[in-house]
Amino acid sequence: MSRTILPGGLQSVSFEAGGERLIEDLTLTFQPGPLSVILGPNGAGKSLTLRLAHGLLRPSSGKVFWTGGPDAIRHQAMVFQRPVLMRRTVAGNIDFGMKLQGWSRQERQRRRERVMTLTGLTHLAQRPARVLSAGEQQRLSLARAWAIRPQVLFLDEPTANLDPTASRAVETIVTAIHESGTKVVMTTHDLGQARRLGEEVFFLHRGKLVERGLAKRFFEQPKTALASAFLRGELIW
């Protein structure tokens, strides 16, 4: 079994682009266990935080840390708001990540069939990925990520472009991934979804961590005026 990479997160991280500081002295730690939701208004830095944590962006200052050290990225996966799929079949997309990690053909086949069953994609196995519906493509993105058994899965607004039915299907899969033992860290603009899925909340505003706490307490008794205003649906700048 792989050495755990948790806890991990950002320590005093700032990120600048185009002469503007978008993330400022951000420190947050992801612990094993709870499904973590990152909330905040547009421009709060939610997606940037995920990209920094996953190593897709380098901080201007501060550091990103994982207990597993430099090899930790091998035990993470990320699913984006808009699926990034290869010009392969559904089965071929799922197989690709496992092949990169050196899984045997027999292991890949067994795991591929398992995740296709769990995500409702078995009947689409030989369908070209890019002709799938938006909801099917996002389920495929989740299946491909889940197949490599990541210790941490980052989800960036995974249902932002989906209708309610497709969104519910994605939420069911996210819950199953979480219950399988993978640490899920997700951003969402949907407060209902955050209430349904979240177990802890990180609330960001202007690239800073304003509040962190158990989801139930955050939604029922936020500690800060900014969080209270956000939950009431008020515009906060």
C-alpha positions in Angstrom: 0.0 0.0 0.0 1.3 3.5 -0.9 2.5 5.7 1.9 -0.2 8.3 2.7 0.3 11.8 1.3 -2.0 13.4 3.8 -2.1 15.8 5.5 -1.2 18.3 2.8 -2.0 21.7 1.5 -0.7 25.3 1.2 1.5 27.2 3.6 1.7 31.0 3.3 1.1 30.7 -0.4 0.7 33.8 -2.6 0.2 33.8 -6.4 0.5 36.7 -8.8 -0.4 37.0 -12.5 -0.4 40.0 -14.7 0.9 42.2 -11.9 -2.1 41.3 -9.7 -2.0 39.3 -6.5 -4.8 36.7 -6.8 -3.9 34.5 -3.8 -2.5 36.2 -0.7 -0.7 34.4 2.2 -3.1 31.4 2.0 -2.6 28.6 4.5 -4.9 25.7 4.5 -4.5 22.0 5.3 -6.4 19.0 4.0 -6.7 16.3 6.5 -7.7 12.7 5.8 -11.4 12.0 6.1 -13.9 14.8 5.5 -15.1 15.8 2.0 -13.8 19.3 1.7 -15.7 22.0 -0.1 -14.0 25.3 -1.1 -16.6 28.1 -1.4 -16.5 31.8 -2.2 -17.7 34.4 -4.7 -16.4 34.7 -8.2 -12.8 35.8 -8.1 -12.2 34.4 -4.6 -9.4 32.1 -5.9 -11.2 28.8 -5.6 -9.9 27.2 -8.8 -6.5 28.7 -8.4 -6.2 27.1 -5.0 -6.9 23.7 -6.5 -4.4 24.2 -9.3 -1.8 25.3 -6.8 -2.5 22.3 -4.5 -2.3 19.9 -7.4 1.0 21.4 -8.7 -0.5 22.8 -12.0 0.7 26.2 -10.9 3.7 27.3 -8.9 3.2 29.7 -6.1 4.9 33.1 -6.3 5.8 32.6 -2.6 5.1 30.1 0.1 5.0 26.4 -0.4 2.7 23.5 -1.3 3.3 20.5 0.9 2.3 16.8 1.0 3.3 14.2 3.5 4.4 11.9 0.6 6.9 14.5 -0.6 7.7 15.1 -4.4 6.1 11.8 -5.5 2.7 12.8 -4.0 1.4 14.0 -7.4 1.3 10.4 -8.5 -1.4 9.8 -5.9 -3.6 12.7 -6.9 -6.0 13.3 -9.7 -8.0 16.3 -10.8 -11.3 16.7 -12.7 -12.1 20.1 -14.3 -15.3 21.9 -15.0 -15.0 21.2 -18.7 -13.9 17.6 -19.3 -10.5 17.1 -20.9 -10.7 13.9 -22.9 -8.5 12.1 -25.3 -9.5 11.0 -28.8 -10.1 7.5 -27.7 -13.0 5.4 -26.7 -14.5 5.5 -23.2 -12.5 2.4 -22.3 -9.4 3.8 -23.8 -9.6 7.0 -21.8 -10.0 5.1 -18.6 -7.1 2.8 -19.5 -4.7 5.5 -20.3 -3.9 6.8 -16.8 -3.5 3.3 -15.4 -1.1 2.4 -18.2 1.0 5.5 -17.5 1.3 4.4 -13.9 2.6 0.9 -15.0 -0.5 -1.2 -14.2 -0.5 -4.6 -15.9 -3.0 -5.3 -18.6 -5.0 -7.7 -16.4 -5.1 -5.1 -13.5 -6.2 -2.4 -16.0 -9.0 -4.5 -17.4 -10.3 -5.5 -14.0 -10.3 -1.9 -12.7 -11.6 -0.4 -15.9 -14.7 -2.7 -15.8 -15.2 -2.0 -12.2 -15.3 1.8 -12.5 -17.4 1.7 -15.7 -20.0 -0.3 -13.7 -19.8 2.1 -10.8 -20.3 5.2 -13.1 -22.9 3.7 -15.5 -20.6 3.7 -18.5 -20.3 0.0 -19.3 -22.7 0.2 -22.3 -20.6 3.1 -23.7 -17.3 1.4 -23.4 -16.5 1.5 -27.1 -18.1 4.8 -27.8 -15.7 7.7 -28.8 -15.4 9.8 -25.7 -15.9 13.1 -27.6 -19.4 12.2 -28.9 -20.8 11.7 -25.4 -23.2 14.1 -23.8 -21.8 16.6 -21.3 -23.0 14.6 -18.4 -21.5 11.4 -19.8 -18.2 13.1 -20.4 -18.0 14.3 -16.8 -18.8 10.8 -15.5 -16.0 9.5 -17.7 -13.6 12.1 -16.3 -14.5 10.9 -12.8 -14.2 7.3 -13.8 -10.8 7.9 -15.3 -9.6 9.7 -12.2 -11.1 7.0 -9.9 -9.5 4.2 -11.8 -6.0 5.0 -10.6 -7.2 5.0 -6.9 -6.0 8.5 -6.0 -5.5 9.3 -2.4 -6.7 12.9 -3.2 -9.1 13.9 -5.9 -9.6 17.6 -6.8 -12.9 18.6 -8.4 -13.2 22.0 -9.9 -17.0 22.9 -10.3 -17.7 19.4 -11.6 -21.4 20.1 -12.3 -21.2 23.7 -13.4 -22.3 23.0 -17.0 -24.7 20.2 -16.4 -28.5 19.9 -16.1 -30.1 18.8 -12.8 -30.3 15.1 -13.8 -26.6 14.9 -14.9 -25.6 16.8 -11.8 -27.3 14.3 -9.5 -25.5 11.5 -11.3 -22.2 13.2 -10.8 -23.0 13.9 -7.1 -23.7 10.2 -6.6 -20.4 9.2 -8.1 -18.5 11.8 -6.0 -20.1 10.4 -2.9 -19.1 6.9 -3.9 -15.5 8.0 -4.5 -15.4 9.7 -1.1 -16.8 6.6 0.6 -14.2 4.4 -1.1 -11.5 6.2 0.9 -10.3 8.9 -1.5 -10.0 12.4 0.0 -12.2 14.7 -2.2 -11.6 18.4 -2.3 -14.0 20.3 -4.5 -15.1 23.8 -5.5 -18.7 24.6 -6.2 -20.9 27.6 -6.8 -24.0 25.6 -5.8 -24.8 26.1 -2.1 -27.3 23.3 -2.2 -24.6 20.9 -3.5 -22.2 22.1 -0.9 -24.7 21.4 1.8 -25.5 17.9 0.4 -21.9 16.8 -0.1 -19.6 18.9 2.1 -18.4 17.8 5.5 -16.0 20.7 6.0 -15.9 24.1 4.3 -13.0 26.5 3.4 -14.5 29.9 2.6 -12.3 32.2 0.5 -12.6 35.9 -0.4 -10.2 37.8 -2.6 -7.6 35.1 -2.4 -7.7 34.8 1.4 -9.1 32.2 3.8 -11.8 33.9 5.7 -13.4 31.0 7.5 -13.0 27.3 7.9 -15.2 24.8 9.8 -17.5 21.9 9.8 -20.0 22.3 7.0 -23.1 22.0 9.3 -21.8 24.7 11.6 -20.7 26.9 8.7 -24.1 26.8 7.1 -26.1 27.2 10.3 -23.8 29.6 12.2 -21.1 31.2 10.1 -18.6 33.1 12.2 -17.8 36.0 9.9 -20.0 38.7 8.4 -18.6 37.9 4.9 -19.7 34.3 5.1 -23.1 35.3 6.4 -23.6 37.8 3.5 -22.5 35.1 1.0 -24.9 32.6 2.4 -27.7 35.1 2.1 -27.0 35.6 -1.6 -25.6 39.1 -1.2 -22.9 40.3 -3.5 -19.6 40.7 -1.7 -16.6 42.4 -3.2 
